[in-house]
Amino acid sequence: MKVIQKNKKAFFDYRIKETFEAGIALLGHEVKSVKGGNISLKGGFVTINQGEVWLLNANISLYKHATDKNYDPHRTRKLLLHRKEIERLIGKVQEKGITLVPLKIYLKKGKIKIEVGLGEGKKKYDKRQAIKEREDKRKIERAIRKK
């Protein structure tokens, strides 16, 4: 499994409760672009509409050798999940404060997969606590290296 892109901001902004693996419906030149690492999940989100799961606002840059001049890098892309998984997600998302967030995109057996997480938004004080813990961990590592 080769990770192409991680959404680090999602782990900072949300407490991830559960993750799902989904396929993603892409155009031919988008596949080439994603395999080349030209994707950004920052600001992207997942929604469920009429029993289908969609990825919105993920930026896949135009492949340099593509001929499509009317390409929209932020277009809505369909995510491929089993029906039972979609029904389960619908039930979970209806709970208050639960959101679907794209976490990472990776290659698995030559196929492009996306990991989607059920996230609960963190409060401002939770984010401050995470920053403080990260800084403390860095200070400890520096002190160990100096010895």
DSSP file (Angstrom, degrees, kcal/mol; ACC not computed):
  #  RESIDUE AA STRUCTURE BP1 BP2  ACC     N-H-->O    O-->H-N    N-H-->O    O-->H-N    TCO  KAPPA ALPHA  PHI   PSI    X-CA   Y-CA   Z-CA
    1    1 A M              0   0    0      0, 0.0     2,-0.6     0, 0.0   107,-0.2   0.000 360.0 360.0 360.0 118.7    0.0    0.0    0.0
    2    2 A K  E     -A  107   0A   0    105,-1.5   105,-2.6     0, 0.0     2,-0.4  -0.915 360.0-140.8-107.6 115.7    1.6    3.3   -1.2
    3    3 A V  E     +A  106   0A   0     -2,-0.6   103,-0.3   103,-0.2     3,-0.1  -0.623  20.3 179.9 -77.0 125.9    0.1    6.4    0.5
    4    4 A I  E     -     0   0A   0    101,-2.5     2,-0.3    -2,-0.4   102,-0.2   0.865  65.8  -0.3 -92.1 -45.6   -0.2    9.2   -2.1
    5    5 A Q  E     -A  105   0A   0    100,-1.9   100,-2.6    33,-0.1     2,-0.3  -0.990  58.5-157.6-151.1 137.1   -1.6   12.0    0.1
    6    6 A K  E     -A  104   0A   0     -2,-0.3     2,-1.0    98,-0.2    98,-0.2  -0.880  18.8-136.1-112.4 148.6   -2.7   12.4    3.7
    7    7 A N    >>  +     0   0    0     96,-3.3     4,-0.9    -2,-0.3     3,-0.7  -0.765  29.0 172.1-101.4  84.9   -5.1   15.0    5.1
    8    8 A K  H 3> S+     0   0    0     -2,-1.0     4,-1.2     1,-0.2     3,-0.3   0.831  74.0  62.0 -64.9 -32.7   -3.2   16.1    8.2
    9    9 A K  H 3> S+     0   0    0      1,-0.2     4,-2.6     2,-0.2    -1,-0.2   0.833  96.3  60.2 -62.9 -32.9   -5.7   18.9    8.8
   10   10 A A  H <> S+     0   0    0     -3,-0.7     4,-2.1     1,-0.2    -1,-0.2   0.892 103.6  49.5 -63.8 -39.5   -8.5   16.4    9.3
   11   11 A F  H  < S+     0   0    0     -4,-0.9    -1,-0.2    -3,-0.3    -2,-0.2   0.785 113.8  47.0 -71.1 -25.5   -6.7   14.7   12.2
   12   12 A F  H  < S+     0   0    0     -4,-1.2    -2,-0.2     1,-0.1    -1,-0.2   0.871 119.3  37.9 -79.5 -39.3   -6.2   18.2   13.8
   13   13 A D  H  < S+     0   0    0     -4,-2.6   109,-2.6    -5,-0.1     2,-0.3   0.702 118.6  43.3 -87.1 -20.6   -9.8   19.4   13.3
   14   14 A Y  E  <  -B  121   0A   0     -4,-2.1     2,-0.8   107,-0.2   107,-0.2  -0.930  68.4-132.1-130.7 149.0  -11.7   16.1   14.0
   15   15 A R  E     -B  120   0A   0    105,-2.9   105,-2.1    -2,-0.3     2,-0.5  -0.903  35.6-140.2 -92.5 111.5  -11.6   13.2   16.4
   16   16 A I  E     +B  119   0A   0     -2,-0.8   103,-0.2   103,-0.2     3,-0.1  -0.638  27.5 174.0 -83.0 122.1  -11.8   10.2   14.0
   17   17 A K  E     +     0   0A   0    101,-3.4     2,-0.3    -2,-0.5    -1,-0.2   0.827  64.4   1.1 -94.5 -38.5  -14.0    7.5   15.4
   18   18 A E  E     -B  118   0A   0    100,-0.9   100,-3.2     2,-0.0     2,-0.3  -0.991  62.5-145.4-152.6 150.3  -14.1    5.0   12.5
   19   19 A T  E     -B  117   0A   0     -2,-0.3     2,-0.3    98,-0.2    98,-0.2  -0.910   7.8-166.4-124.5 152.5  -12.6    4.6    9.0
   20   20 A F  E     -B  116   0A   0     96,-2.9    96,-3.0    -2,-0.3     2,-0.5  -0.975  16.9-135.0-132.9 145.9  -13.9    3.2    5.8
   21   21 A E  E     +B  115   0A   0     -2,-0.3     2,-0.3    94,-0.2    94,-0.2  -0.888  31.0 175.5-101.4 131.7  -12.0    2.3    2.6
   22   22 A A  E     -B  114   0A   0     92,-2.6    92,-2.9    -2,-0.5    59,-0.2  -0.965  28.0-126.4-134.8 150.4  -13.7    3.4   -0.7
   23   23 A G  E     -BC 113  80A   0     57,-2.1    57,-2.4    -2,-0.3     2,-0.4  -0.437  26.8-139.1 -81.4 168.9  -12.9    3.3   -4.3
   24   24 A I  E     - C   0  79A   0     88,-0.8     2,-0.7    55,-0.2    55,-0.2  -0.997   7.1-131.0-137.7 132.0  -13.1    6.5   -6.3
   25   25 A A        +     0   0    0     53,-2.7    53,-0.3    -2,-0.4     2,-0.3  -0.723  40.5 167.9 -84.8 113.8  -14.5    7.1   -9.8
   26   26 A L        -     0   0    0     -2,-0.7     2,-0.1    51,-0.1    -2,-0.0  -0.861  35.6-113.1-125.4 157.9  -11.9    9.1  -11.8
   27   27 A L     >  -     0   0    0     -2,-0.3     4,-1.8     1,-0.1     3,-0.3  -0.437  41.9-101.2 -79.7 164.4  -11.3   10.1  -15.4
   28   28 A G  H  > S+     0   0    0      1,-0.2     4,-1.5     2,-0.2     3,-0.1   0.899 121.9  44.1 -57.0 -47.6   -8.3    8.6  -17.2
   29   29 A H  H  > S+     0   0    0      1,-0.2     4,-1.9     2,-0.2    -1,-0.2   0.768 109.0  59.0 -72.9 -23.1   -6.1   11.7  -16.9
   30   30 A E  H  > S+     0   0    0     -3,-0.3     4,-2.8     2,-0.2    -1,-0.2   0.874 102.3  54.0 -68.9 -36.4   -7.1   12.1  -13.3
   31   31 A V  H  X S+     0   0    0     -4,-1.8     4,-2.5     2,-0.2    -2,-0.2   0.935 109.6  47.1 -61.5 -46.2   -5.7    8.7  -12.5
   32   32 A K  H  X S+     0   0    0     -4,-1.5     4,-1.3     1,-0.2    -1,-0.2   0.902 113.2  49.2 -61.1 -41.8   -2.4    9.6  -14.0
   33   33 A S  H  <>S+     0   0    0     -4,-1.9     5,-2.5     2,-0.2     4,-0.2   0.911 111.5  48.0 -66.2 -43.5   -2.4   12.9  -12.1
   34   34 A V  H ><5S+     0   0    0     -4,-2.8     3,-1.8     1,-0.2    -2,-0.2   0.914 109.6  52.3 -64.7 -43.1   -3.2   11.2   -8.7
   35   35 A K  H 3<5S+     0   0    0     -4,-2.5    -1,-0.2     1,-0.3    -2,-0.2   0.794 107.0  54.8 -64.1 -26.1   -0.5    8.5   -9.3
   36   36 A G  T 3<5S-     0   0    0     -4,-1.3    -1,-0.3    -5,-0.2    -2,-0.2   0.483 122.0-110.2 -82.4  -3.7    1.9   11.4   -9.9
   37   37 A G  T < 5S+     0   0    0     -3,-1.8     2,-1.3    -4,-0.2    -3,-0.2   0.617  73.1 138.8  88.0  14.1    0.9   12.9   -6.5
   38   38 A N      < +     0   0    0     -5,-2.5    23,-1.8    -6,-0.1     2,-0.3  -0.388  40.2 104.0 -91.1  58.6   -1.0   15.9   -7.9
   39   39 A I  E     -H   60   0B   0     -2,-1.3     2,-0.4    21,-0.2    21,-0.2  -0.989  47.6-165.3-138.0 146.5   -3.9   15.8   -5.4
   40   40 A S  E     -H   59   0B   0     19,-2.2    19,-2.3    -2,-0.3   -33,-0.1  -0.983   9.5-177.2-133.2 122.7   -4.8   17.8   -2.3
   41   41 A L    >   +     0   0    0     -2,-0.4     3,-2.4   -35,-0.2     2,-0.2   0.491  47.9 122.3 -92.0  -5.6   -7.4   16.6    0.1
   42   42 A K  T 3  S+     0   0    0      1,-0.3    17,-0.2   -36,-0.1     3,-0.1  -0.388  84.4  10.3 -61.6 126.3   -7.1   19.8    2.2
   43   43 A G  T 3  S+     0   0    0      1,-0.3    -1,-0.3    -2,-0.2     2,-0.1   0.369 101.3 129.5  84.8  -5.3  -10.5   21.4    2.4
   44   44 A G    <   -     0   0    0     -3,-2.4    -1,-0.3    58,-0.1     2,-0.3  -0.461  33.1-179.4 -80.1 154.6  -12.2   18.4    0.9
   45   45 A F  E     -D   56   0A   0     11,-2.1    11,-3.1    56,-0.1     2,-0.4  -0.970  21.8-125.6-149.5 164.6  -15.2   16.7    2.4
   46   46 A V  E     -DE  55 100A   0     54,-1.6    54,-0.5    -2,-0.3     2,-0.3  -0.905  25.6-179.7-116.4 139.1  -17.6   13.8    1.8
   47   47 A T  E     -D   54   0A   0      7,-2.4     7,-3.1    -2,-0.4     2,-0.5  -0.938  23.4-133.1-135.2 158.6  -21.3   14.0    1.6
   48   48 A I  E     +D   53   0A   0     -2,-0.3     2,-0.4     5,-0.2     5,-0.2  -0.964  27.2 174.8-114.3 124.9  -24.2   11.5    1.0
   49   49 A N  E >   -D   52   0A   0      3,-2.9     3,-1.3    -2,-0.5    -2,-0.0  -0.976  66.9 -19.2-135.6 119.0  -26.8   12.5   -1.5
   50   50 A Q  T 3  S-     0   0    0     -2,-0.4    -1,-0.1     1,-0.3     3,-0.1   0.878 127.6 -49.1  53.1  45.1  -29.7   10.2   -2.6
   51   51 A G  T 3  S+     0   0    0      1,-0.2     2,-0.3    35,-0.1    -1,-0.3   0.602 118.7 105.6  75.8  12.1  -27.9    7.1   -1.4
   52   52 A E  E <   -D   49   0A   0     -3,-1.3    -3,-2.9    34,-0.1     2,-0.4  -0.944  65.0-131.7-124.3 147.6  -24.6    7.8   -3.1
   53   53 A V  E     -DF  48  79A   0     26,-0.6    26,-2.9    -2,-0.3     2,-0.4  -0.843  26.1-170.2-102.9 132.6  -21.4    9.0   -1.5
   54   54 A W  E     -DF  47  78A   0     -7,-3.1    -7,-2.4    -2,-0.4     2,-0.5  -0.946  19.5-142.4-127.9 142.3  -19.6   12.0   -3.1
   55   55 A L  E     -DF  46  77A   0     22,-3.6    22,-2.4    -2,-0.4     2,-0.3  -0.912  27.3-171.0-100.7 122.9  -16.2   13.6   -2.6
   56   56 A L  E     +D   45   0A   0    -11,-3.1   -11,-2.1    -2,-0.5    19,-0.1  -0.859  56.3   9.9-116.8 150.4  -16.3   17.4   -2.9
   57   57 A N  S    S+     0   0    0     17,-0.8     2,-0.4    -2,-0.3    -1,-0.1   0.531  76.6 141.8  65.5  10.8  -13.6   20.1   -3.0
   58   58 A A        -     0   0    0     17,-0.3     2,-0.7   -13,-0.2    -1,-0.2  -0.709  48.1-134.8 -80.2 133.6  -10.7   17.7   -3.4
   59   59 A N  E     +H   40   0B   0    -19,-2.3   -19,-2.2    -2,-0.4     2,-0.6  -0.808  26.6 176.7 -97.9 112.6   -8.2   19.3   -5.9
   60   60 A I  E     -H   39   0B   0     13,-2.0   -21,-0.2    -2,-0.7    15,-0.1  -0.954  27.7-136.5-111.7 111.1   -6.8   17.0   -8.5
   61   61 A S        -     0   0    0    -23,-1.8     2,-0.2    -2,-0.6   -23,-0.1  -0.233  29.0 -90.7 -66.3 154.5   -4.6   19.0  -10.8
   62   62 A L        -     0   0    0      9,-0.1    -1,-0.1     1,-0.1     2,-0.1  -0.450  44.3-110.7 -66.4 132.9   -4.7   18.6  -14.6
   63   63 A Y    >   -     0   0    0     -2,-0.2     3,-1.8     1,-0.1    -1,-0.1  -0.439  25.6-125.1 -64.6 136.8   -2.3   16.0  -15.9
   64   64 A K  T 3  S+     0   0    0      1,-0.3    -1,-0.1    -2,-0.1    -2,-0.1   0.751 107.7  43.1 -62.8 -25.9    0.4   17.8  -17.9
   65   65 A H  T 3  S+     0   0    0    -36,-0.1    -1,-0.3     2,-0.0     2,-0.1   0.346  88.5 116.3-100.2   6.5   -0.1   15.7  -21.0
   66   66 A A    <   -     0   0    0     -3,-1.8    -4,-0.0     1,-0.1     0, 0.0  -0.414  53.3-154.6 -75.3 151.3   -4.0   15.8  -20.9
   67   67 A T        +     0   0    0     -2,-0.1     2,-0.7     2,-0.0    -1,-0.1   0.440  56.6 116.3-104.6  -2.1   -5.9   17.5  -23.7
   68   68 A D    >   +     0   0    0      1,-0.2     3,-0.5     2,-0.1    -2,-0.1  -0.578  36.5 178.4 -73.0 110.0   -9.0   18.4  -21.8
   69   69 A K  T 3  S+     0   0    0     -2,-0.7    -1,-0.2     1,-0.2    -3,-0.0   0.722  75.1  57.0 -86.1 -22.6   -9.2   22.2  -21.8
   70   70 A N  T 3  S+     0   0    0      2,-0.1     2,-0.3     0, 0.0    -1,-0.2  -0.108  77.1 145.0 -99.5  35.5  -12.5   22.5  -19.8
   71   71 A Y    <   -     0   0    0     -3,-0.5    -9,-0.1     1,-0.0     0, 0.0  -0.568  38.6-153.9 -81.2 133.1  -11.3   20.5  -16.8
   72   72 A D    >   -     0   0    0     -2,-0.3     3,-1.5     1,-0.1   -12,-0.1  -0.923   1.2-162.8-105.7 110.1  -12.5   21.4  -13.4
   73   73 A P  T 3  S+     0   0    0      0, 0.0   -13,-2.0     0, 0.0    -1,-0.1   0.705  89.6  50.1 -67.3 -18.4   -9.9   20.3  -10.7
   74   74 A H  T 3  S+     0   0    0    -15,-0.2   -17,-0.8   -17,-0.1   -16,-0.1   0.144  80.9 141.4-103.9  18.6  -12.5   20.6   -7.9
   75   75 A R    <   -     0   0    0     -3,-1.5     2,-0.3   -15,-0.1   -17,-0.3  -0.145  61.0 -96.7 -62.9 158.6  -15.3   18.6   -9.5
   76   76 A T        -     0   0    0    -20,-0.1     2,-0.4   -19,-0.1   -20,-0.2  -0.597  41.9-161.4 -77.2 131.9  -17.5   16.3   -7.5
   77   77 A R  E     - F   0  55A   0    -22,-2.4   -22,-3.6    -2,-0.3     2,-0.3  -0.939  15.5-122.3-121.3 139.7  -16.3   12.7   -7.6
   78   78 A K  E     - F   0  54A   0     -2,-0.4   -53,-2.7   -53,-0.3     2,-0.4  -0.584  19.2-145.5 -81.4 136.6  -18.3    9.6   -6.7
   79   79 A L  E     -CF  24  53A   0    -26,-2.9     2,-0.7    -2,-0.3   -26,-0.6  -0.837  13.1-134.5-101.1 141.9  -17.0    7.2   -4.0
   80   80 A L  E     +C   23   0A   0    -57,-2.4   -57,-2.1    -2,-0.4     2,-0.3  -0.856  38.8 149.7-106.2 111.0  -17.6    3.5   -4.4
   81   81 A L        -     0   0    0     -2,-0.7     2,-0.1   -59,-0.2   -59,-0.1  -0.897  49.5 -93.0-132.2 160.9  -18.8    1.7   -1.3
   82   82 A H     >  -     0   0    0     -2,-0.3     4,-2.2     1,-0.1     3,-0.3  -0.438  38.8-114.6 -71.0 152.0  -21.0   -1.3   -0.7
   83   83 A R  H  > S+     0   0    0      1,-0.2     4,-2.5     2,-0.2     5,-0.2   0.881 116.0  52.4 -56.1 -43.2  -24.7   -0.6   -0.1
   84   84 A K  H  > S+     0   0    0      1,-0.2     4,-2.1     2,-0.2    -1,-0.2   0.875 108.7  50.6 -64.6 -36.5  -24.6   -1.8    3.5
   85   85 A E  H  > S+     0   0    0     -3,-0.3     4,-2.5     2,-0.2    -1,-0.2   0.904 110.3  49.7 -65.8 -40.8  -21.7    0.5    4.2
   86   86 A I  H  X S+     0   0    0     -4,-2.2     4,-2.5     2,-0.2    -2,-0.2   0.926 110.7  49.2 -63.8 -44.4  -23.5    3.4    2.7
   87   87 A E  H  X S+     0   0    0     -4,-2.5     4,-1.9     1,-0.2    -1,-0.2   0.892 111.6  49.6 -62.4 -39.1  -26.6    2.7    4.8
   88   88 A R  H  X S+     0   0    0     -4,-2.1     4,-2.1     2,-0.2    -1,-0.2   0.906 110.6  49.9 -64.7 -42.5  -24.5    2.4    8.0
   89   89 A L  H  X S+     0   0    0     -4,-2.5     4,-2.9     2,-0.2     5,-0.2   0.896 106.8  55.0 -63.0 -40.5  -22.8    5.7    7.1
   90   90 A I  H  X S+     0   0    0     -4,-2.5     4,-1.3     1,-0.2    -1,-0.2   0.923 109.3  48.0 -59.0 -43.9  -26.2    7.4    6.6
   91   91 A G  H  < S+     0   0    0     -4,-1.9     4,-0.3     1,-0.2    -1,-0.2   0.896 114.3  45.7 -63.0 -41.2  -27.2    6.3   10.1
   92   92 A K  H >< S+     0   0    0     -4,-2.1     3,-1.4     1,-0.2    -2,-0.2   0.894 109.5  53.6 -70.5 -40.1  -24.0    7.5   11.7
   93   93 A V  H 3< S+     0   0    0     -4,-2.9     5,-0.3     1,-0.3    -1,-0.2   0.772  97.4  66.2 -68.4 -25.3  -24.0   10.9    9.9
   94   94 A Q  T 3< S+     0   0    0     -4,-1.3    -1,-0.3    -5,-0.2    -2,-0.2   0.684  81.8  97.2 -71.4 -15.4  -27.5   11.6   11.1
   95   95 A E  S X  S-     0   0    0     -3,-1.4     3,-1.3    -4,-0.3     2,-0.2  -0.407  94.2 -90.5 -67.6 152.1  -26.1   11.8   14.7
   96   96 A K  T 3  S+     0   0    0      1,-0.2    -1,-0.1    -2,-0.1     3,-0.1  -0.462 105.2   6.8 -70.1 129.7  -25.4   15.3   15.9
   97   97 A G  T 3  S+     0   0    0      1,-0.2    24,-0.9    -2,-0.2     2,-0.4   0.500  91.6 129.3  84.5   6.1  -21.9   16.5   15.2
   98   98 A I  E <   + G   0 120A   0     -3,-1.3     2,-0.3    -5,-0.3    -1,-0.2  -0.815  31.3 177.3 -99.2 133.8  -20.7   13.6   13.1
   99   99 A T  E     - G   0 119A   0     20,-2.8    20,-3.4    -2,-0.4     2,-0.5  -0.937  30.2-122.4-133.0 151.9  -19.1   14.4    9.7
  100  100 A L  E     -EG  46 118A   0    -54,-0.5   -54,-1.6    -2,-0.3    18,-0.2  -0.858  34.9-178.1 -95.4 128.8  -17.4   12.4    6.9
  101  101 A V  E     - G   0 117A   0     16,-2.5    16,-3.1    -2,-0.5     2,-0.4  -0.987  29.2-123.3-130.9 133.1  -13.9   13.5    6.2
  102  102 A P  E     + G   0 116A   0      0, 0.0    14,-0.2     0, 0.0   -92,-0.2  -0.646  30.8 177.7 -73.9 128.7  -11.4   12.2    3.6
  103  103 A L  E     -     0   0A   0     12,-3.5   -96,-3.3    -2,-0.4     2,-0.3   0.861  54.9 -16.1-101.0 -47.2   -8.2   11.1    5.5
  104  104 A K  E     -AG   6 115A   0     11,-1.0    11,-3.2   -98,-0.2     2,-0.4  -0.993  48.1-140.8-157.6 158.1   -5.8    9.7    2.9
  105  105 A I  E     +AG   5 114A   0   -100,-2.6  -101,-2.5    -2,-0.3  -100,-1.9  -0.982  34.0 159.5-123.4 135.7   -5.6    8.5   -0.7
  106  106 A Y  E     -AG   3 113A   0      7,-2.6     7,-3.3    -2,-0.4     2,-0.4  -0.937  39.9-104.7-151.2 167.0   -3.4    5.6   -1.6
  107  107 A L  E     +AG   2 112A   0   -105,-2.6  -105,-1.5    -2,-0.3     2,-0.4  -0.852  30.7 179.3 -99.0 133.4   -2.7    2.8   -4.1
  108  108 A K  E >  S- G   0 111A   0      3,-2.8     3,-1.7    -2,-0.4    -2,-0.0  -0.935  74.8 -21.6-137.3 112.3   -3.7   -0.7   -3.2
  109  109 A K  T 3  S-     0   0    0     -2,-0.4     3,-0.1     1,-0.3    -1,-0.0   0.862 127.3 -52.4  55.2  39.3   -3.0   -3.5   -5.7
  110  110 A G  T 3  S+     0   0    0      1,-0.3     2,-0.3     0, 0.0    -1,-0.3   0.380 117.1 112.2  82.3  -3.8   -2.8   -0.9   -8.5
  111  111 A K  E <   - G   0 108A   0     -3,-1.7    -3,-2.8   -88,-0.0     2,-0.6  -0.784  69.8-121.4-102.9 146.2   -6.2    0.7   -7.6
  112  112 A I  E     - G   0 107A   0     -2,-0.3   -88,-0.8    -5,-0.2     2,-0.3  -0.767  37.2-179.8 -87.9 123.5   -6.7    4.1   -6.2
  113  113 A K  E     -BG  23 106A   0     -7,-3.3    -7,-2.6    -2,-0.6     2,-0.4  -0.856  16.2-150.9-121.4 156.2   -8.5    4.0   -2.8
  114  114 A I  E     -BG  22 105A   0    -92,-2.9   -92,-2.6    -2,-0.3     2,-0.6  -0.989  10.9-139.6-128.4 138.2   -9.5    6.7   -0.4
  115  115 A E  E     -BG  21 104A   0    -11,-3.2   -12,-3.5    -2,-0.4   -11,-1.0  -0.868  19.9-166.1 -98.6 123.2   -9.9    6.3    3.4
  116  116 A V  E     -BG  20 102A   0    -96,-3.0   -96,-2.9    -2,-0.6     2,-0.4  -0.908   4.6-157.8-111.4 134.3  -12.9    8.1    4.7
  117  117 A G  E     -BG  19 101A   0    -16,-3.1   -16,-2.5    -2,-0.4     2,-0.8  -0.875  20.1-129.9-116.2 145.5  -13.3    8.8    8.5
  118  118 A L  E     -BG  18 100A   0   -100,-3.2  -101,-3.4    -2,-0.4  -100,-0.9  -0.832  42.9-173.1 -86.0 113.1  -16.3    9.4   10.7
  119  119 A G  E     -BG  16  99A   0    -20,-3.4   -20,-2.8    -2,-0.8     2,-0.5  -0.861  26.6-152.9-119.1 146.4  -15.2   12.5   12.6
  120  120 A E  E     -BG  15  98A   0   -105,-2.1  -105,-2.9    -2,-0.4   -22,-0.2  -0.969  37.4-110.2-111.6 126.1  -16.5   14.5   15.4
  121  121 A G  E     -B   14   0A   0    -24,-0.9  -107,-0.2    -2,-0.5     2,-0.2  -0.237  28.9-130.3 -59.6 137.3  -15.4   18.2   15.4
  122  122 A K        -     0   0    0   -109,-2.6     2,-0.1     1,-0.1    -1,-0.1  -0.593  17.7-123.3 -85.3 149.3  -12.9   19.2   18.0
  123  123 A K     >  -     0   0    0     -2,-0.2     4,-1.8     1,-0.1     3,-0.3  -0.399  31.1-101.9 -81.9 168.1  -13.5   22.3   20.1
  124  124 A K  H  > S+     0   0    0      1,-0.2     4,-2.1     2,-0.2     5,-0.2   0.880 122.6  52.4 -61.0 -39.6  -10.9   25.1   20.3
  125  125 A Y  H  > S+     0   0    0      1,-0.2     4,-1.9     2,-0.2    -1,-0.2   0.829 106.1  54.8 -69.4 -29.8   -9.6   24.0   23.7
  126  126 A D  H  > S+     0   0    0     -3,-0.3     4,-2.0     2,-0.2    -1,-0.2   0.900 108.3  49.1 -65.7 -40.3   -9.1   20.5   22.3
  127  127 A K  H  X S+     0   0    0     -4,-1.8     4,-2.1     2,-0.2    -2,-0.2   0.898 109.6  51.2 -66.0 -40.8   -7.0   21.8   19.5
  128  128 A R  H  X S+     0   0    0     -4,-2.1     4,-2.4     1,-0.2    -1,-0.2   0.900 109.1  51.4 -62.1 -40.3   -4.9   23.9   21.9
  129  129 A Q  H  X S+     0   0    0     -4,-1.9     4,-2.4     1,-0.2    -1,-0.2   0.896 108.4  51.3 -63.7 -40.6   -4.3   20.8   24.0
  130  130 A A  H  X S+     0   0    0     -4,-2.0     4,-2.1     2,-0.2    -1,-0.2   0.900 110.4  48.8 -63.9 -41.1   -3.1   18.9   20.9
  131  131 A I  H  X S+     0   0    0     -4,-2.1     4,-2.4     2,-0.2    -2,-0.2   0.921 111.3  50.1 -63.9 -44.0   -0.7   21.6   20.0
  132  132 A K  H  X S+     0   0    0     -4,-2.4     4,-2.4     1,-0.2    -2,-0.2   0.912 110.9  48.8 -61.8 -43.5    0.7   21.7   23.6
  133  133 A E  H  X S+     0   0    0     -4,-2.4     4,-2.2     1,-0.2    -1,-0.2   0.900 111.1  50.4 -63.3 -41.0    1.1   17.9   23.6
  134  134 A R  H  X S+     0   0    0     -4,-2.1     4,-1.9     2,-0.2    -2,-0.2   0.913 111.5  47.6 -64.0 -43.2    3.0   18.0   20.3
  135  135 A E  H  X S+     0   0    0     -4,-2.4     4,-2.1     2,-0.2    -2,-0.2   0.900 111.3  50.9 -65.3 -41.1    5.3   20.8   21.5
  136  136 A D  H  X S+     0   0    0     -4,-2.4     4,-2.1     1,-0.2    -2,-0.2   0.898 108.9  51.7 -62.4 -40.6    6.0   18.9   24.8
  137  137 A K  H  X S+     0   0    0     -4,-2.2     4,-2.2     1,-0.2    -1,-0.2   0.898 109.2  50.2 -63.4 -41.1    6.8   15.7   22.8
  138  138 A R  H  X S+     0   0    0     -4,-1.9     4,-2.3     2,-0.2    -2,-0.2   0.901 109.1  51.5 -63.5 -41.9    9.3   17.7   20.6
  139  139 A K  H  X S+     0   0    0     -4,-2.1     4,-2.3     2,-0.2    -2,-0.2   0.906 110.2  49.1 -62.4 -42.0   11.0   19.2   23.7
  140  140 A I  H  X S+     0   0    0     -4,-2.1     4,-2.1     1,-0.2    -1,-0.2   0.919 111.1  49.5 -63.5 -44.1   11.4   15.7   25.2
  141  141 A E  H  X S+     0   0    0     -4,-2.2     4,-2.1     1,-0.2    -2,-0.2   0.888 110.9  50.1 -63.5 -39.3   12.9   14.3   21.9
  142  142 A R  H  X S+     0   0    0     -4,-2.3     4,-1.9     2,-0.2    -1,-0.2   0.910 110.1  50.4 -63.9 -42.7   15.3   17.3   21.7
  143  143 A A  H  X S+     0   0    0     -4,-2.3     4,-1.0     1,-0.2    -2,-0.2   0.885 110.7  49.4 -64.4 -38.5   16.5   16.7   25.3
  144  144 A I  H  < S+     0   0    0     -4,-2.1     3,-0.4     1,-0.2    -1,-0.2   0.903 110.2  50.7 -66.2 -41.5   17.0   13.0   24.6
  145  145 A R  H  < S+     0   0    0     -4,-2.1    -2,-0.2     1,-0.2    -1,-0.2   0.839 105.1  57.2 -65.4 -34.2   19.1   13.8   21.5
  146  146 A K  H  <        0   0    0     -4,-1.9    -1,-0.2     1,-0.3    -2,-0.2   0.785 360.0 360.0 -68.6 -27.9   21.3   16.3   23.3
  147  147 A K     <        0   0    0     -4,-1.0    -1,-0.3    -3,-0.4    -2,-0.2   0.476 360.0 360.0 -73.3 360.0   22.4   13.6   25.9
